[in-house]
Amino acid sequence: MNFDKFIGQLSKDWEWLSFVTRYCAGRNIDRPLCEDFMWWALAAAALVVVIVAWWILGKIAKVYESWKHRRMLAKIADAETMNKYRWSGHDLPDALTSSDQRAAKSRKPEKS
């Protein structure tokens, strides 16, 4: 395909479209040519509206899913479940009670 011919044809189509638009924008809206043009223009406008609505709903759905995920992660367990996993006393994995910390501190030799 020749690029120059393609641009030339595109230019002619644009001129025809602008002529029909100006012709139908006047008092010739009831002509058969303008009725066909009007339906094609309405279909194109509806397509643009559908694409924009699809894009907006996609953005809203993405934000909603993110919010729902954060909300799910922020749920707090009930008291019974929390008591099931609570550490107490000397069975803490890496932590010492305050009295054990003081005792361990007093056992360490001081550096001079």
C-alpha positions as CSV (number, residue, x, y, z in Angstrom):
1,M,0.0,0.0,0.0
2,N,1.3,3.4,-0.9
3,F,1.5,5.7,2.0
4,D,0.8,8.8,-0.1
5,K,-2.4,7.4,-1.6
6,F,-3.5,6.4,1.9
7,I,-3.0,9.9,3.3
8,G,-4.7,11.3,0.2
9,Q,-7.8,9.1,0.6
10,L,-7.9,9.9,4.4
11,S,-7.8,13.6,3.5
12,K,-10.7,13.2,1.0
13,D,-12.7,11.2,3.6
14,W,-12.1,13.9,6.2
15,E,-13.3,16.6,3.7
16,W,-16.4,14.6,3.0
17,L,-17.1,14.1,6.7
18,S,-16.7,17.8,7.4
19,F,-18.9,18.7,4.4
20,V,-21.7,16.4,5.6
21,T,-21.4,17.7,9.1
22,R,-21.7,21.3,8.0
23,Y,-24.6,20.4,5.6
24,C,-26.5,18.6,8.3
25,A,-25.8,21.2,11.0
26,G,-27.9,23.6,9.0
27,R,-31.6,23.2,8.3
28,N,-31.1,20.0,6.3
29,I,-31.5,17.6,9.2
30,D,-34.6,16.0,7.7
31,R,-32.8,14.9,4.5
32,P,-32.1,11.2,4.1
33,L,-28.4,11.7,4.0
34,C,-28.5,13.6,7.3
35,E,-30.6,10.9,8.9
36,D,-28.1,8.2,8.0
37,F,-25.3,10.4,9.2
38,M,-27.1,11.2,12.4
39,W,-27.6,7.4,13.2
40,W,-23.9,6.8,12.5
41,A,-22.9,9.7,14.7
42,L,-25.2,8.5,17.5
43,A,-23.7,5.0,17.2
44,A,-20.1,6.5,17.4
45,A,-21.1,8.6,20.4
46,A,-22.7,5.6,22.1
47,L,-19.5,3.6,21.5
48,V,-17.4,6.3,23.1
49,V,-19.7,6.5,26.1
50,V,-19.5,2.7,26.6
51,I,-15.7,2.8,26.4
52,V,-15.5,5.6,28.9
53,A,-18.0,3.9,31.2
54,W,-16.1,0.7,31.0
55,W,-12.9,2.5,31.9
56,I,-14.5,4.3,34.8
57,L,-16.1,1.1,36.2
58,G,-12.8,-0.7,35.8
59,K,-11.1,2.0,38.0
60,I,-13.9,1.8,40.5
61,A,-13.7,-2.0,40.7
62,K,-10.0,-1.8,41.2
63,V,-10.3,0.7,44.1
64,Y,-13.2,-1.4,45.6
65,E,-11.2,-4.6,45.4
66,S,-8.2,-2.9,47.1
67,W,-10.5,-1.5,49.8
68,K,-12.1,-4.9,50.4
69,H,-8.7,-6.6,50.6
70,R,-7.4,-4.0,53.2
71,R,-10.7,-4.4,55.1
72,M,-10.3,-8.2,55.2
73,L,-6.7,-7.9,56.4
74,A,-7.8,-5.5,59.2
75,K,-10.4,-7.8,60.7
76,I,-9.8,-8.5,64.4
77,A,-10.3,-12.0,65.7
78,D,-12.8,-12.6,68.5
79,A,-11.7,-13.0,72.2
80,E,-11.6,-16.8,72.1
81,T,-9.3,-16.9,69.1
82,M,-7.0,-14.3,70.5
83,N,-6.7,-16.2,73.8
84,K,-5.8,-19.3,71.9
85,Y,-2.7,-17.7,70.4
86,R,-1.7,-15.5,73.4
87,W,1.7,-16.0,75.0
88,S,2.0,-15.8,78.7
89,G,4.6,-16.2,81.4
90,H,7.9,-17.9,80.7
91,D,6.8,-19.7,77.5
92,L,7.4,-16.5,75.5
93,P,9.6,-17.4,72.5
94,D,12.3,-14.7,72.7
95,A,11.1,-12.4,75.3
96,L,11.8,-12.3,79.0
97,T,9.6,-10.9,81.8
98,S,10.9,-7.6,83.4
99,S,12.1,-9.5,86.5
100,D,14.1,-11.9,84.4
101,Q,15.6,-9.1,82.4
102,R,16.7,-7.4,85.7
103,A,18.2,-10.7,86.9
104,A,20.0,-11.3,83.7
105,K,21.4,-7.8,83.8
106,S,22.7,-8.2,87.4
107,R,24.5,-11.5,86.4
108,K,26.5,-9.9,83.6
109,P,30.0,-8.8,84.7
110,E,30.6,-5.1,84.5
111,K,33.3,-3.9,82.2
112,S,36.0,-1.8,83.7
